[in-house]
């Protein structure tokens, strides 16, 4: 167990004169390097050090985790500058998060911890029954994994905990990319996950991120509601997110397209597990190439869903990302039968809803189609948003009737 840091021996992180400390007082969870006094003493702090954040008048604002190597120098852990971050502190946060999930879901398959919005900055935990995948994406929690693991098991009794160290966030924090078994054992194979009446196969050992994307659950459900007896195309399908949900809703057929052979194999296994293999096909390849090829083949679908990776992961990439979203819409729209549904998704926090919607509409218009926006979707409630943090509202899903 990590030795607790008590108020009397904590270092201080002070905000610079003329910086607006009200943002922190009103709930913003991050302190950037250009807002703080980064003297030699502060720069010498080891990543993950817990400190008391002070305004420029030395009034305490709360407890922060410091990482001088990161653009986000301070992550607010607690409004109480006297709080002790130990196993009991973790247990309190996890118990509160678990209570919400048990209210929302009748089976233990969900995102258990969604970082700042659940009071654990930089921490992602996805639960797959008796296995959970932990992504410690900030230095402070990487140094306190023992307390976190003990707290998870104390509160949830989940026996198997896997550390997933993939993703760009850990690199930005100066952390390693080594996966590990934190407790229990690695599952022998992909884990069947029931969701919206479909069965998904989550590969927590070698799959993308934690093995499955729970955030699209309500958007899968909406697509399912308009897919009865439909021909469905699921682009950027990963392990069959929209396609398998559509089949569970009575779709006539589903074609899943992805660049990853292993992901498509898991999608096929999911279709078999739910008895829908005879209505399911996959096609491997670059999504833009496949969209163009399907158009050349004269293919038509009643429902087309495009759920690409983040084309605009930062403000610097925004313009190029919006052009890519417009291109997806332009290539996908001709494949939608008259009166059919086109679903377009973005997980880029830099592309806000207004910009993403405008890019999608431009692309549909350039394809010569007339859209009516039926539904706008976001991440599910196990991915709560922190209102003060725009980045937590990253997922958008637009469903158009063409």
C-alpha positions, -999 to 999 in steps of 0.1 A, spaced: 0 0 0 13 35 -9 23 56 21 -3 85 24 8 121 19 -4 143 47 -11 180 45 19 191 66 45 175 43 29 183 9 45 205 -17 27 234 -31 17 242 -67 9 278 -71 -10 295 -99 6 325 -116 -5 361 -110 -35 371 -132 -45 336 -139 -82 329 -133 -85 306 -103 -123 308 -105 -122 281 -132 -107 257 -107 -131 268 -79 -160 262 -102 -150 227 -111 -125 227 -140 -102 197 -133 -70 206 -150 -42 231 -144 -19 238 -174 18 245 -172 14 281 -184 -9 288 -155 15 278 -127 48 289 -112 72 263 -125 102 271 -105 131 246 -99 114 231 -69 82 224 -88 101 211 -119 120 187 -97 88 170 -84 85 134 -96 55 127 -118 25 118 -97 34 138 -67 4 150 -47 4 187 -39 -18 215 -26 -29 238 -53 -28 275 -43 -41 306 -61 -17 335 -66 -26 348 -31 -16 314 -16 -52 304 -7 -56 267 -11 -78 255 -39 -76 217 -34 -54 187 -38 -38 180 -72 -16 154 -88 14 170 -103 33 160 -135 59 186 -146 65 165 -177 29 170 -189 11 199 -205 -15 192 -178 7 200 -148 -20 195 -122 -51 172 -121 -75 181 -93 -81 151 -71 -101 165 -42 -115 199 -33 -103 193 3 -66 202 5 -64 180 36 -77 148 20 -56 117 22 -53 97 -10 -52 61 2 -71 29 -4 -101 42 15 -102 73 -6 -102 51 -38 -129 29 -23 -152 59 -18 -149 70 -54 -153 35 -68 -183 27 -45 -201 59 -58 -194 49 -94 -205 13 -89 -238 24 -73 -246 44 -105 -238 15 -128 -258 -10 -108 -288 14 -111 -283 17 -149 -276 -19 -159 -289 -53 -149 -257 -71 -159 -220 -64 -150 -209 -51 -184 -202 -14 -185 -176 13 -180 -171 14 -142 -149 44 -140 -149 73 -165 -119 94 -154 -126 129 -142 -164 126 -143 -161 98 -117 -136 116 -96 -105 97 -107 -87 118 -133 -70 98 -160 -84 65 -149 -106 43 -172 -120 10 -160 -142 -12 -182 -159 -42 -166 -165 -75 -184 -183 -96 -157 -156 -110 -135 -128 -93 -154 -120 -56 -155 -95 -37 -177 -78 -8 -160 -62 21 -180 -41 42 -157 -36 71 -181 -20 96 -156 12 94 -137 -4 99 -102 -25 67 -105 3 47 -121 23 52 -89 -7 41 -67 -18 10 -85 -16 -11 -54 -42 10 -36 -64 12 -67 -63 -26 -72 -71 -33 -36 -99 -8 -36 -115 -22 -68 -114 -57 -53 -127 -46 -19 -157 -27 -35 -166 -49 -64 -151 -83 -57 -140 -85 -93 -112 -112 -93 -94 -105 -125 -78 -71 -132 -58 -64 -163 -37 -33 -169 -40 -19 -204 -12 6 -212 -20 14 -248 -30 48 -261 -14 82 -266 -23 96 -233 2 75 -213 29 86 -237 20 123 -231 24 116 -193 58 100 -198 46 65 -189 54 30 -202 33 10 -226 35 -24 -208 3 -43 -202 2 -65 -171 -20 -87 -150 -28 -67 -118 -48 -94 -100 -62 -129 -108 -56 -142 -143 -60 -133 -180 -91 -148 -195 -84 -178 -218 -101 -162 -247 -124 -134 -258 -152 -126 -233 -188 -128 -246 -206 -95 -237 -244 -92 -240 -255 -57 -251 -288 -46 -267 -297 -82 -273 -265 -89 -293 -234 -108 -283 -200 -91 -287 -166 -108 -282 -142 -86 -262 -106 -95 -265 -92 -79 -234 -57 -94 -240 -50 -82 -275 -80 -61 -286 -81 -24 -293 -80 -3 -260 -100 -23 -234 -114 -47 -259 -149 -32 -265 -164 2 -268 -193 6 -244 -199 43 -252 -219 36 -283 -245 14 -265 -274 39 -268 -265 47 -304 -264 10 -313 -299 8 -298 -312 36 -320 -297 20 -351 -313 -12 -340 -347 4 -338 -346 14 -375 -331 -18 -388 -360 -43 -387 -358 -63 -420 -332 -38 -433 -300 -44 -453 -273 -29 -430 -238 -16 -437 -215 -11 -407 -184 8 -417 -154 10 -394 -172 -18 -376 -145 -29 -351 -160 -61 -335 -194 -55 -351 -209 -28 -330 -237 -15 -351 -240 -45 -374 -246 -71 -346 -270 -47 -328 -290 -44 -361 -291 -82 -365 -304 -85 -329 -332 -61 -340 -342 -82 -369 -321 -69 -398 -323 -89 -430 -285 -87 -434 -254 -69 -420 -221 -63 -438 -193 -52 -414 -163 -35 -429 -130 -28 -410 -93 -27 -417 -85 -51 -389 -87 -89 -396 -87 -98 -359 -116 -74 -352 -137 -88 -380 -130 -124 -368 -144 -113 -334 -174 -98 -351 -180 -131 -369 -177 -150 -337 -203 -127 -321 -227 -133 -350 -222 -171 -346 -228 -168 -308 -261 -151 -313 -272 -175 -341 -271 -149 -368 -241 -161 -389 -263 -167 -419 -273 -130 -421 -238 -117 -415 -208 -109 -438 -175 -91 -434 -152 -73 -458 -117 -63 -448 -101 -32 -463 -95 5 -462 -129 21 -455 -126 48 -482 -116 22 -508 -145 -1 -498 -170 27 -499 -159 36 -534 -159 -1 -545 -194 -6 -531 -206 24 -551 -190 10 -583 -208 -23 -576 -241 -6 -574 -247 -17 -538 -276 -3 -518 -285 -5 -481 -314 5 -460 -292 16 -431 -256 27 -434 -235 35 -403 -200 50 -403 -182 51 -370 -146 61 -379 -116 66 -355 -109 102 -343 -101 122 -374 -96 153 -353 -78 142 -321 -66 178 -315 -73 214 -325 -43 212 -348 -59 184 -367 -94 199 -368 -95 212 -404 -82 180 -419 -105 160 -396 -136 179 -407 -126 173 -443 -123 136 -436 -158 135 -420 -172 153 -450 -156 128 -473 -171 99 -453 -205 114 -456 -201 121 -493 -190 85 -501 -216 68 -478 -247 88 -488 -250 73 -523 -251 38 -508 -283 46 -488 -315 35 -505 -342 62 -510 -359 67 -476 -331 49 -458 -310 59 -428 -274 72 -427 -257 73 -393 -225 93 -389 -203 92 -358 -174 112 -344 -153 105 -313 -131 136 -319 -135 161 -290 -119 188 -311 -148 186 -336 -177 199 -316 -213 189 -325 -220 220 -346 -188 216 -367 -193 178 -371 -230 183 -381 -220 209 -407 -193 187 -422 -217 158 -424 -244 179 -441 -219 192 -466 -208 157 -475 -244 145 -479 -252 175 -500 -222 170 -522 -234 135 -529 -267 149 -542 -288 137 -513 -313 156 -492 -309 148 -454 -334 152 -426 -318 149 -392 -337 123 -371 -317 118 -340 -286 131 -323 -269 107 -299 -240 108 -274 -221 84 -252 -241 63 -227 -246 72 -190 -217 50 -179 -196 76 -197 -207 106 -178 -196 141 -189 -180 166 -167 -198 198 -177 -168 220 -172 -146 197 -194 -156 199 -231 -133 170 -239 -155 146 -219 -183 152 -244 -163 136 -273 -188 113 -289 -215 124 -313 -238 103 -335 -261 118 -362 -288 98 -379 -302 112 -411 -331 100 -433 -321 105 -470 
